[in-house]
Amino acid sequence: MITTGFALGQSGVWTAGQFSEIMRLAAGDGVCLWGGAFAPELSGMTVTLATGFALVGGRWLKSDSPVSLSFPPPSIHADRVDAVAVCVEEGSKRVVLRVLAGVDLSGLHEGVMDTADGPALVLYTSLIRRGAQSAGELADHRRMLPTLEETTAQVLRAYDFAVSGVDQEVERLLALAQAAVDKASAAVEELDKTLQAAGRAPAVGDLATARVRPGDHWLLCSGGPVPPQYLALALLTGPLLPDVTPPDPRLGTWIFAGEPAGEEGAA
């Protein structure tokens, strides 16, 4: 299962971009020493990544099971360089593992390159020869960050500073962030829940990719009709839900529909 965070909606004091920039400045971009650190296994045109936890552009991605990605078919005209990366999709507020075809490594700075969708943390690159039957040997570009509990503590302190210490729950999470590595990712995920409880809930139209529904009022992006009680979503998307199918069949993409008409503000 892949989970991501700090790609928030626009409600509350801090926008997604402002908050994520604070996180980026505090923790940097890279792969944390958690799980398998996205160790690769290459077979033909498919690379399988082990579990891992990464920070890029102030967003985070945790993968707790192997993920397989396919390189696009080789060109018949020229060689190219493809990248395996953790990619931020700023428009859809998602973080994904993806193969980027035909990258220019001159734009790589401290492991990160800009794409049309947002920053991408490059894990590996492969030279794809024209007409080849398999991808070339992987070059390792991973930039390793401190142990996950140290990184989590830095992120939580940045949040504490940004909100001037008004949230006592953050103090408890700061202490939790000093615990063992196996508790640190839970601290980051709990911070996401704390942010939502503090008024930074997802905005109508926000998307999430997960194996199960993220919570109440999230609808599967199946292309079906928008239920009539979700008027705000219908005004945003029209009468039909988006039709989004993630590459991994175990996952679904969900859209936040907001409070149903007649329930907002109810006790």
N, C-alpha and C positions, 0 to 999 in steps of 0.2 A: 504494500500500500504506500502511495506517495502522499505526504501531507506538506502543506506550505503555510507560510505565515507572513504577517506584517504587510501584506498586500491589501490594505484596508479600503473601505469606501470613503466618501467625502464628508460624512457626518462627524460631528465633534470638533474639537479645537484644531487638531492636526490633520492635514490631508495625508493621503497615502504617500505622496512624493516627499513631503516634508519629514514625516516620521521615518521613512526608509532611509533618507539621507543622514539623519541622526544615527541610525543603526550602522550605516556603512562607515561613517567616520569613526564610530566607537570600536567596531569589530573587524573591519576590513572585508576583503573578499577571499574566499578559498574553501578548502575542504577541511572539516574538523576531524580530529582523531576519534572517530566513532564508527562502530560497525566495521564493514570491510573497506571503508574509504573509497568506494566506487572502483575497486580493483577490476580490471577487464579480463574477459575471455573472448578471444576472437575466433570465429569460425566462418570461413567464406566471406560473405558480405554482411554478416551479423556480428555485433558485439554485445555481450551480456555483461552488465555492470553489477557488481556486488552491492550490498547495502551501503548506505552512506548518508552523510549530513553535510550540507554546503550552505554558505552564505554568499549572496551576490547582490550588489546594489542595495543592501539593507534588507533584502528578503531572505527567507530561508526555505530550504527544501530538505525533507527527510524521506529516505526510501528504506523501508524495513524488509524488503524482499527483492530478489534479483529482477532486473529490468533488461529486456532485450530490445535493441535498436538495430534497424537495417540501414546500411548505406544505400543511397540511390544508385541505380545502374550506372556503370561507367560510360563516359562519352566515347564515341567512335572516332572523334577528331583530335582530342588532346587530353593530356593528363590534368588532374586537378588535386587540390588538397581539401579534404573534408575534416570537420571538427566534431567531436563528441562533446556536448556542452550542457551546462545548467543554464537555461534561458529564462529571462524575465519577459513576460508579455504584459507590458504596462497597460495596454488597451483593455485586455480582458482580466487584468489583475490576477494572473496565474504565474507560477514558476514550473517549468517542465524540463525533463531530460529529452534532448533532441540531437539529431545529426544535422549539422549545417554544411551544405554542399558548396564547394568552390569558394573557400574563405581566403582572404588576403591576410597573411600573418603579420604584415607590416603594421596592421592596426591593433595588434595584441599588446596590451600594456599591463604588466603585473598580473597576467593570467586572464584578463578581461578584455573583450572587444565589444564595440557597439554594433547593434543590428537595428533593422527598421522597427523592431518591436520593443527593444530595450537592451540592457546590458546582458552579455553572455559570458559565463565563467567557463573557459575552455579546459576540459579534462584531458583530452587526447586529440591528436591529429593523425591522419593516415593519408599517404599518397596513393590516390586511386589512378592506376595506369589505364590508359585508353584500351578498351576491349578486354580488360582483366576479368578473371572469374572470381577473384577474391580481393579483399582490401589489403593494402600494404601494411607492414609492421607499424604498430601504434607507437607514436612518440608521446611520452608522458609530460604533460604541462601542468599537472596538479600543483597548486600552491597550498601547502599545508598550514593550517592555523593552529593555535595552541589547543590544548585539550578542551573538550566541549564545555566542561564546567567553568573554565576560565573565560572562554568566549561568552558564555551565557551571563556570567557575572558582569562583564563589560557592557553587554547590551542592556541588562537590567539597570545598571547604574546610569546609563545614558537616558533611559526612560525616566528614572527617578529625577535626574537633573532637569529634563525637559518639562516635567509637570510640577516642578518645585516641591516635590515631596508631599503632595496633598493626599496621596493614596497610601494608607498604612499597609494595605495588602502588598504593595511593592516591597516594603521592608521585609516582610516574611519571605517573599520570593528571592530577595537578595541573599538572605541566609541560606535558602534552599539551593541557590546557585553555587554555593561553596561545597555542596555535598559531592558524593561520588559521581563518576562519569555516567553511570547508568541511570542516574536520576536527572541529569542535566537537561536532556531533550524534553523530559516531561515538564521541567520548569519553563522552558521556552513556550511549549504548547499551552501551559497554564497561563502564561502571560497573555497570550492571544485571547483566552477566555476572559481574563481580567479586563482587558481593553474593551471587549464587547460589553461586559457588565457595567463598565464605567461610561457608557453612552456612545461607544464607537462600534455599534452594531453594523453588520453589513448593510449596504444601501441596495435599494431595489435595482435589479439588473446585474448585481455582482455574480460572478461565476465561480464555482469550485469543482475540482475534479477529485473524486473519492470513490471508494468501494461501496460505501453506504451513504444515505442521505445525511448531510451535515447537521441538520436540525429541523425545527418547525419552519414551515412556510418556504422550504426549498423544493423546487419542482425539477423533475428530470427533463433535460433538454432532448425531447423525443420528437419534436416537430408537431406534436398534437396541439389541440386548442388550449388557450389560456383559460383556466376556470373562471367563471363570471365574477366570483367574489374578489378576484385580484385585479381591481380596476387600474391601480397604479402601474402594474406590470403590463397590462394590455395597452395602456397609453404609450409605453416605452417600446414594446416589441411588435405591437399589432395583435391581431386575433390569434396568432399561432406562436407556440414556443420555438426557440431556436432548435435546430436539428444538428446536434454535435455528437460525434462518435469518437471517443479517444482511441489511439492506436492500441492500447492495452485493453482487451475485451473484459478484463476483470473490473475495470473502472467505468464510472459514469460521470457525465458532466451535469451539474445542477445549477439552477439559477434562483436567486433569492427573490421571492415574489412580494415581500412586505406583509403587512398586516391585512387580513381579509376585511373587506368592507363590513362595517358594523361591529368589528371587534376591537379596533384601535381605541386605546384608552379605557377598555373595559376592565373592571376589577377582577 
